[in-house]
Amino acid sequence: MSNALKTAHLRIARPTDRLDEIVDFYRTVLGFSVLSEFRDHDEFDGVMLGHSGAPYHLEFTSKAGHEVGRSPTEDILLVFYIPDRSEWVETISMIESQGYSAVKSFNPFWEVAGKTFEDPDGYRIVIQNSEWSR
């Protein structure tokens, strides 16, 4: 069996009705960069956001005339583990300085060492002050 998935780059793709707002949120509030974008590709517009050299990026797409709505649940999460406490505090301050307040997590586990925020589509981002160690 191939071990290619151990080193594969991960793209998390999601449709949105608010492409410009979503791009602004991830760029301005979370500090992501636009890695690539396309317009009117088979009726889709899309933007890839991430950090140069990171093993993942996010893709948001929009199709004219196709409504996708808000997140169907409060428990769909992107979790970012920031083990250094001062970097975590700095990240939380950066988000809050953009006018976003933490929301109560659906799962109380994320309240112990993290803060949860909602993007314009209602999907949630957890900024966790711990190390992923598994």
C-alpha positions as CSV (number, residue, x, y, z in Angstrom):
1,M,0.0,0.0,0.0
2,S,1.3,3.4,-0.9
3,N,2.2,5.9,1.8
4,A,1.6,8.9,-0.5
5,L,-1.2,10.2,1.7
6,K,1.3,10.8,4.5
7,T,2.9,13.6,2.6
8,A,0.0,14.7,0.4
9,H,-0.9,18.4,0.3
10,L,-4.5,18.8,1.7
11,R,-7.1,21.1,0.0
12,I,-10.3,21.7,1.9
13,A,-12.9,22.9,-0.6
14,R,-16.2,24.5,0.3
15,P,-18.8,26.4,-1.7
16,T,-20.1,29.8,-0.5
17,D,-22.7,32.4,-1.4
18,R,-20.4,35.1,-0.1
19,L,-17.1,34.6,-1.9
20,D,-15.8,38.2,-1.4
21,E,-16.7,38.2,2.3
22,I,-15.1,34.8,2.9
23,V,-11.9,35.8,1.1
24,D,-11.8,39.0,3.2
25,F,-12.4,37.1,6.4
26,Y,-9.6,34.6,5.8
27,R,-7.2,37.2,4.5
28,T,-7.8,40.1,6.8
29,V,-8.9,38.3,10.0
30,L,-6.8,35.1,9.8
31,G,-3.9,36.4,7.8
32,F,-4.1,33.9,4.9
33,S,-2.8,34.8,1.5
34,V,-4.4,34.3,-1.9
35,L,-2.5,31.4,-3.5
36,S,-4.6,31.2,-6.7
37,E,-7.9,32.2,-8.0
38,F,-10.1,31.7,-11.1
39,R,-13.2,33.4,-12.6
40,D,-15.9,31.9,-14.7
41,H,-14.4,28.4,-15.0
42,D,-17.3,26.3,-16.1
43,E,-19.6,28.9,-14.4
44,F,-17.5,28.8,-11.1
45,D,-15.5,31.4,-9.4
46,G,-12.9,30.3,-6.8
47,V,-10.1,31.4,-4.6
48,M,-7.5,29.3,-2.9
49,L,-6.2,30.7,0.4
50,G,-3.4,29.5,2.7
51,H,0.2,30.1,3.8
52,S,3.1,29.6,1.4
53,G,4.8,26.3,2.3
54,A,2.0,25.0,4.6
55,P,0.8,21.5,3.8
56,Y,-2.8,22.6,3.3
57,H,-4.9,25.3,1.7
58,L,-8.6,26.3,1.6
59,E,-10.6,26.6,-1.6
60,F,-13.8,28.6,-1.7
61,T,-16.0,28.4,-4.8
62,S,-19.2,30.1,-5.9
63,K,-21.5,29.3,-8.8
64,A,-23.9,31.9,-10.1
65,G,-27.6,30.9,-9.4
66,H,-26.6,28.1,-7.0
67,E,-27.4,28.9,-3.3
68,V,-25.5,26.9,-0.7
69,G,-26.6,28.7,2.5
70,R,-25.0,28.7,5.9
71,S,-23.3,25.9,7.8
72,P,-25.8,23.1,8.6
73,T,-24.3,22.7,12.1
74,E,-22.2,24.5,14.7
75,D,-19.8,21.5,14.9
76,I,-18.1,21.7,11.5
77,L,-14.7,23.0,12.5
78,L,-11.3,24.1,11.2
79,V,-9.0,23.7,14.2
80,F,-5.6,25.5,14.3
81,Y,-3.3,24.3,17.1
82,I,-1.0,27.0,18.4
83,P,1.1,25.6,21.3
84,D,3.0,28.8,22.2
85,R,0.8,30.8,24.6
86,S,2.1,34.2,23.5
87,E,1.5,33.4,19.8
88,W,-2.0,32.1,20.7
89,V,-2.8,35.3,22.6
90,E,-1.5,37.4,19.7
91,T,-3.6,35.4,17.2
92,I,-6.8,35.8,19.3
93,S,-6.0,39.6,19.7
94,M,-5.6,39.9,15.9
95,I,-9.0,38.3,15.3
96,E,-10.7,40.3,17.9
97,S,-9.2,43.6,16.7
98,Q,-11.0,42.9,13.4
99,G,-14.3,43.1,15.2
100,Y,-14.9,39.3,15.7
101,S,-15.9,37.9,19.1
102,A,-15.5,34.4,20.2
103,V,-18.7,32.3,20.1
104,K,-19.6,29.5,22.5
105,S,-18.4,26.2,21.2
106,F,-20.9,23.5,20.5
107,N,-18.5,20.9,22.0
108,P,-17.3,22.2,25.4
109,F,-13.9,20.6,24.9
110,W,-12.9,23.5,22.7
111,E,-13.7,26.0,25.5
112,V,-10.9,24.5,27.8
113,A,-7.9,25.7,25.8
114,G,-9.3,27.5,22.8
115,K,-11.6,30.1,21.3
116,T,-14.1,29.6,18.5
117,F,-15.0,32.1,15.9
118,E,-17.5,32.0,13.0
119,D,-16.8,33.0,9.4
120,P,-19.4,34.8,7.3
121,D,-21.0,31.5,6.3
122,G,-21.4,30.3,9.9
123,Y,-18.6,27.7,9.7
124,R,-16.4,27.7,12.8
125,I,-12.7,28.1,13.3
126,V,-11.1,27.0,16.6
127,I,-7.8,28.6,17.7
128,Q,-6.5,26.0,20.1
129,N,-3.7,26.8,22.6
130,S,-2.3,23.3,22.6
131,E,-0.1,21.1,20.6
132,W,-1.4,18.3,18.3
133,S,0.6,15.4,19.6
134,R,-0.9,12.2,18.2
